[in-house]
Amino acid sequence: MVPVSRELRAALILCLVVGVIVGAARSDPQGGGTSAAVETAPAQVKAAPQRLLALNPATADGSAPVADVDDAGTRRLTGREGDTVALTFDDGPHPDQTPAVLEILRDHDVTATFCLVGEMARLYPDLVRQIADDGHRLCDHTITHDTSLPDKPADVIEDEIAGTLDAIEAAVPGVEVPFYRAPGGNFAANVNEIAAELDQVPLGWSVDPGDWRKPGARAIHDYVAEHVHPGAIILLHDGGGDRSGTIEALPEIIETLIDAGYEFVVPRA
């Protein structure tokens, strides 16, 4: 065996280490938080619109079509022709987050639907007026956001829904509130019937990125981009907690959907 000097041995070890690192970077360009991950992220977002129109109104796994209106009478799709999509925002108005959402929508000339909690509408009537003045649709999300509402007596259900209507009316006299949204998405026939008596259409959704879990702006955007479909109603939040990730994701969500050929609408009442 030819003797190897200490210097040569060190050089060979260094080459081996460098080779392992380079090989790992090539096989996992997004690993380890390297600059390669930062460089590839925009490419992923730009590629998303090419996938968007693959789904026809369907569940996330593409198994069964989403009904325009389900058996309980809840609207799940926009109810409009073509590649339409509706943005909806729950749990506001919030003194900081709602104005930020409104500014983004204004900058992109997008109309959305805001499902207001009555207690928040009472606290921030000026924001209710701002939402209405910007041409957005209003939706009743009950006074206290009680997720167990279907289990309550009829008079309690009516007070929750009618109380929010009163709060909105006090802020913007005469404004229409065509929709009702069940707290937690717990729609039920008994609650929907009372909403109908108050001239409200129960408004559900077909795309839920779970922004209330605060998964981060990138995850919120990518979920919407991968699950959107013609007629989709998208569930987002402008209140009820820290919605900074939603606000950060919103401009890119709008731009991605516009690039994919979608038209932003309000759902048909």
N, C-alpha and C positions, 0 to 999 in steps of 0.2 A: 504494500500500500504506500502511495506517495504521501509523505508528510505534508500537512496543511498548516500554514502559518496562522497565528492568532488573528492577524489582520484580515487574511483571506476568509477565515471562518466567519468573522464578524460581518464582512461584506456579503457573504452568501446568505446569512441569516436575515440581513436587512432586505435583500432582494426578495426573499421568500415572503417576508411580512408585507412588503409593498404589493407583491402579486396577489396575496389574499385580499387585501383592502380593495384593490382595483377590481378584482373579480366580484366581490360583494357589491360594490357600487354599480357594476354593470347589471347584475341580476336583480337588484332592488334599488332602482334609482330614487325611490321616495323614502328609503329607510334612513333612520338616524338623524332626521332633521337637517340634512345637508342642503347645500344650495341647489342640488339637483331636484329636491322635493319642491322647493319654491319655484323653480323654473318650470316644472311640469304641471303645477296646479292650474295655471290659467289655461293650458291646453285642454285639460279635462273639462273645464267649464265651457270653453268654446266648442268642444265636441258634443256637449250635451244636447243642443238643439237638433242634431241629426237623429237622435233617438226619440225625440218627443212625440212625434206623430205615429209611433209604432202602436200605441194603445188606442183602441176604440173604447168608448165608455165602459170600463171594466174594473174589476177589483185589482189590487196590486199584483196578484199573481196571474192576471189575465184570464181567470177561470170563468167568471160569470158577469154578464152586463150589469151595470148599476142602473136601477130603475130611476126614471125621471122623478116619479113620486112613489114612495114606498107604500106598503099596506096600511101604515098608520096615518098616511096623508102628509108625510114629510117630504119636502122637495129636496132632492139630492143632486140634481143637475141644474144648469142654468135655464133649461127649457127653451133655448134659442138655437136657431139653425147655425151651421157652420162651425169653424174652429174657434169657439168662444170659451172664455174662462172668466171666473168671477173671484175676486179677492174679498175675503171677509175678515173682520177683526173683532175679537171678543174681549170682554171684561173691562173696557174703558168706560168713560174717558179718563185718561191719566194726565196729570198736569204737565209732565215733561215728555212722555213717550208719544201721546196722541199728536201733539203739534209736530213732532219729528216725522211721524208717519204721514201726516197731512202734507207736509212740505215735499216729501218724496213723491207722493201721488200727484201733487200739483206740478212738480217739475217734469213728470212724465205724462201729464194729461190723462191720468187714469182715474176712473170712478170706481169706488168700492162700496161695501156695505159694512156698517159699524153696528155691532150687537152690544148695546149699552146695558150696564148694570144700573138699576134705578138709584141705588145709594150713591154711586159715583156721579150720575147725572144730576142729582140734587146738589152735590158738592161743587160741581164744575159746570154750571149752566152755560157759561160763556163758550166752553169747548163744544157743548152740544150745538150751540148756534153756529160755531165755526164749521163743524162737520156738515151741517145742513146748508150753510151758505156756500160751501165748496161744491155742492151738488151731489153729495153722497147720500145713499139710502140709509135709513135708520131701522134698527131691528131691536126688539124687546128681549132682553136677556134676564128678566126678572129683577126684583128689588134686591134680594140677598144672595143670589146665585146658589140656591138650595138644590143640590144634586139629587136629593131624595123627594123631589116635588111630586112624582107620580104616586107616592104612597101617602100623600097628605089629603085632607078633606077638600072637597070642591071649593069651599069658601076661601081656604088658604091659598089654593092654586090661583083662584081669581084675583085675590088681593095681590099676590106676587106679580102677576102679569099686568093687571090694571094699574097697580101702583107705579110701575115703571112708565106706563103710558102717561100717567098724571105728571110725573117728573119731567118727561120729555115735553109735554104740552106746556108746562110752566116755563120751560126754557125757550121753546120755539112754538108759540101758539099757532095752531092750525096745520102743523107739519104732519105729513103722512108717515105712519110707521107700519109698513105693509107686512113685516116679518116678525116671527117669534122664534127664538132659538133656545132649546132646552139646556139648562146648566149641565155640564158634563156630557152632553149629547144624549141624555136620558129621555128621549122622546117616548111618549106613550099616548095611546088613543084618548084616555080621559083628559090629559092635559091639552092635547091638540084640539079636542072638541071645544074646550073653553077658549083657547086662542082663536079658533075660527069664529066663535060668537063675538069676539072683539075685532073681527075683520083682519085677522093676521094669518098668514101662511107659515106653517112650521118650516124653518129653513135649516136643513142639515148641510152635509158636505160630502165630497167624495175623495178629497186628498187632504191628509192630515200629517204634516211633517213632525208633529210633536214638539213644536217650538217651546211649549210651556215647560218641557223638561230641560231646556237650555242646553241643547246638544252642540251649539256653536253655529255661526253663520254659514260656514261651508256645508255642514250637514243639512241644515235647513234648506239651503238652495238646492243641493244635489238631490234631496228627496223629492222636492217639487218637480225638478227637471226630469227625473226618472219616472214619476208616477202621473204626471199631468196627462190629460186626454181631452178630446173635444167635449165641451159641456161641463168641464170640471168646476166644482166649487171648492176653493182652497181655504182651509181653516188656518188662520194666524191669530196672534194676540197683540194688542197694544196696551193691555193692563193686566192686573192680577199678579204682578211680580216683575222681576227684572227682564225686560224684553229687548235688551241691547243687541242680542244676537239676531233677533227678527229684524230690527231696524237696520242693522248692518247688511243683512242678506237681501232686504227688500229691493233696492235698486237693481241688483244683479238678477233677481228673480224676474222682475219686470222686463229687463232688457233681453234675458234669455228667451222668454216667452214671445216677445215681440219678434225677435230674430227667427223664431220657429213658425211665425205666421199667425199667432193667436191674436184675437180681438178681445179686449177687456170689456166686460158688460156687467150689469147688475142682473141678478136672477129674475126670471119672470114670476110675478106674484100670482 
